[in-house]
């Protein structure tokens, strides 16, 4: 969904008929299932309409190098073009620096010294609120749902 290329041009929009928000009525499925599907849809929408346009702007700026290894039949295949671009990016300094730093990150996670307190503070705040509100909403229904809440 939302991963369309035509004439080597990424189309940065997703047609409304392919969105999953509101597809299931509130009464049809488990609330967590509906929330999960709608959360995946929101994530996909963000990737398709925010992240991928950034990637394809970079690809456009490096078009000759990216498409040099892509067969004509695959020039509009998003996955093939991203793979070709990724092969180039893996050799660049930002990616190499990140890979070098990933060892310290992995070690810090393993030994408990990693401090995530300044990592993605806005997203962290949203996650904490969503989790808290979700638990509170289910907890408020324990009287009728008993111990079936998982």
N, C-alpha and C positions, 0 to 999 in steps of 0.2 A: 504494500500500500504506500503510495506516495513516492515510489522510487521509479520515476519515468524519465527516460532520455529519448530524444528524437533529434537526429542530425547532430549528434555529439553535444547537444544542449540539454542540461538537466532542467526539468520542469519542477520548480519549487512549490508545488501545491498538491494538495490531496483532495480529490473530489469528495463531496459530502456523503455520497452514497456508500463510500468505503469506510467511513468513520464508525466506531463502535459505541460511542457515547449515546446513551438513551435507546439502544437497540432492544434491550430487554426491559419490560415493564418492572417496576419496583416489586410487584407481588409475585413474579414468576420464579426467581432463583434466589439462592442463598445470598444475603447481602454482601458477604465477603467475595463471592464469585463475581457479582456485578461490579463491585468496587475494583477488583483485580483486573477485570477485562477493561473497564474504563480507564484505569491507571496505565495499563499497557498501551491502550489507544493514545492516551495523552503523551506517553513516552515516544511512541512511534511518530506521532504528529510533530513533536519537537525535533526528532532526528530528521524527518523528511523535510520539514519546512525551515529549520534553523541550522542544524549541524551540516546536513548534506549540501546546502547552498554554499557554505564556507568551504567545504571540501572541493566542490566543483568550481568555485572561483579559483582556488589554488591550481586545480587541474587545468583550467583554461589558461592560467598564466604559465604553465609548464606543458602545454598541449603537445608540442613536438616530441618531448622526451617521454611523456606518458603514453601517447598513442603509437610510438615507434614500435612497440612490441605487441600491439593489439591488432588482430586480424580485422579486415574490413567487416566481416560478418558479425563481429562482436563489439564494434565501436559504440553501439547504443545499449550494451549490456552493462548495467550499473555495477554488478559484481566484478566483471572482468576488468572494467576501467579502474575501479577502486583497487583491485589487486595489483594492477600495473603501477598505479600511483603509490601504493604502499611499498612496493619493491624499491621505488626511488627514495621514498621518505626514510626507509630503514637505513639508508646510507648517509643520511643528513645529520648534522650536528645536534639539532634539538632532540631527535629520536635517540641518537647515540648517548647523549647526556642523560636523558631520562632512563635509558636502560642501565647506565652506570649507577645512577642513583637508586634504581629499583632494588639493587642488592642490599643497600643500607635499610631501605624501607622494609624489605622482607625480614631482615635480621631483627629490626626494631619491633616488628609485629611478633616475631617468634619469642624474643626475650622480654617483651613487655615494656620496652623503652620508647616505643613510638608514641608521640604526643599528637593526637589528631585534633586538639582543641581549636586550632586555627584553620582547619581544612573544611571548605565548603560550609561556612557558618549559616548562610541563608537556607541552603538545602537541609542542613542539620536541624535547624529550627522548624522547618516545615514538617520534616519526618517526625520529630518529637511531638508536635501538635496533632498530626494525623493519627499517630499511634495512641496518644493519650485520649483523644476524642473517640476513636474507634473502640478502645477498651471501655471507656465510660458509657458509651452507647449500648454496648452488649451487656455490661454489668447492670445497667438500669433495667434490663429485661430478664435477669436471673430468676426472678420470682416465677415467671411463666416458662422460661426455657430450661430451668433447672440446671442440671450438670451436663446438658448437651452442647454447651458452648465450648468450642475447641479453638 
